[in-house]
């Protein structure tokens, strides 16, 4: 998910005939939030990186693999669109991480997109001084969600998903 200092305006409730006002910051700085979620358990791994490219995605996969190994998980399925940035230079340990490409232009099929929509709703209509403030705010939101795994599951456990017996 791309995040940054540019203000994103969303709908607001106001009195009839009044235009909703929202503070706006001109200019922008961007960063990218990489997230892997297990819809069945509500477990989540997140990382802030500077770019959305193959190098950063490969680094994210390596760190995700270490995280999964520490938790004793021996198999994981990652789902994503076919974006060029969502390809790794070298897949770490093929037995652990499996990749499932989703159809093009169907973000509604990707469970993590529902979580991203929650984050976007929480950051809309807010002004952040710099990228670090956005990251701090998002990190607090992520920690809040990690403390409520049932909330993550309710957002991401789509009916078409089923657990694969091990």
PyMOL commands that set and color helices and strands:
alter all, ss='L'
color gray80, all
select helices_A, chain A and resi 54-70+84-86+107-109+111-123+131-146+149-156
alter helices_A, ss='H'
color red, helices_A
select strands_A, chain A and resi 2-4+30-37+44-49+76-80+97-101
alter strands_A, ss='S'
color yellow, strands_A
deselect
rebuild
show_as cartoon
